[in-house]
Amino acid sequence: MRYMAARGFASLGEPLASILIGVIAIVVIAWISVLVTVLKMVFRSRMDTGMKVVWVVLVMSSQPLGVVLWFLVGRHQAERLSD
């Protein structure tokens, strides 16, 4: 088992390795698009500059948690400010 892990994707066989790399690439591209979308939402919100900086730092420093927190808390907070 250790030998198989040390060989990496090559041990899975050529077709399976290609599929796995393709799936990983799709997930990475999807994550980058979600991250860019969240950052655009933060910059377009009516929050003051200090809060925008806090949200950008939070989203960029703790990737999955920051994005989830923006959708759960920050977006609603920004919508309340625009009313």
C-alpha positions as CSV (number, residue, x, y, z in Angstrom):
1,M,0.0,0.0,0.0
2,R,2.8,2.4,0.8
3,Y,4.4,1.7,-2.5
4,M,1.2,2.5,-4.3
5,A,0.8,5.8,-2.4
6,A,4.4,6.8,-3.2
7,R,3.8,6.3,-6.9
8,G,0.9,8.8,-6.9
9,F,-1.5,9.0,-9.8
10,A,0.5,6.6,-11.9
11,S,-0.5,3.7,-9.8
12,L,-4.2,4.3,-10.6
13,G,-3.7,3.7,-14.3
14,E,-3.7,6.2,-17.1
15,P,-7.5,6.6,-17.7
16,L,-8.4,6.9,-14.0
17,A,-5.6,9.3,-13.3
18,S,-6.8,11.6,-16.2
19,I,-10.3,11.5,-14.9
20,L,-9.2,12.3,-11.4
21,I,-7.0,15.2,-12.5
22,G,-10.0,16.5,-14.6
23,V,-12.3,16.4,-11.6
24,I,-9.8,18.2,-9.4
25,A,-9.3,20.9,-12.0
26,I,-13.1,21.4,-12.2
27,V,-13.4,21.7,-8.5
28,V,-10.5,24.2,-8.3
29,I,-12.0,26.3,-11.1
30,A,-15.4,26.2,-9.4
31,W,-13.9,27.2,-6.1
32,I,-12.0,30.1,-7.7
33,S,-15.2,31.4,-9.3
34,V,-17.1,31.2,-5.9
35,L,-14.2,33.1,-4.3
36,V,-14.2,35.8,-7.0
37,T,-18.0,36.1,-6.7
38,V,-17.9,36.6,-2.9
39,L,-15.1,39.2,-3.2
40,K,-17.1,41.1,-5.9
41,M,-20.2,41.0,-3.5
42,V,-18.1,42.3,-0.7
43,F,-16.7,45.2,-2.8
44,R,-20.1,46.1,-4.2
45,S,-21.8,46.1,-0.8
46,R,-22.6,49.4,0.9
47,M,-20.5,48.5,4.0
48,D,-17.9,51.0,5.1
49,T,-14.3,50.4,4.0
50,G,-13.2,49.0,7.4
51,M,-15.9,46.3,7.3
52,K,-15.0,45.5,3.7
53,V,-11.4,45.0,4.7
54,V,-12.4,42.7,7.5
55,W,-14.5,40.6,5.2
56,V,-11.8,40.4,2.5
57,V,-9.2,39.3,5.1
58,L,-11.7,36.8,6.6
59,V,-12.6,35.3,3.2
60,M,-9.0,35.1,2.0
61,S,-7.4,33.8,5.2
62,S,-9.9,31.1,6.1
63,Q,-11.1,30.0,2.6
64,P,-14.1,27.7,3.2
65,L,-15.2,29.1,6.5
66,G,-14.9,32.8,5.3
67,V,-17.0,32.1,2.2
68,V,-19.7,30.2,4.2
69,L,-19.8,33.0,6.8
70,W,-20.2,35.6,4.1
71,F,-23.3,33.8,2.7
72,L,-24.7,33.2,6.2
73,V,-23.9,36.5,7.9
74,G,-22.2,39.2,5.8
75,R,-24.5,39.2,2.8
76,H,-27.5,39.8,5.1
77,Q,-25.6,42.4,7.0
78,A,-24.8,44.2,3.7
79,E,-28.5,44.0,2.6
80,R,-29.6,45.6,5.9
81,L,-27.2,48.5,5.3
82,S,-28.7,49.1,1.8
83,D,-32.3,49.5,3.1
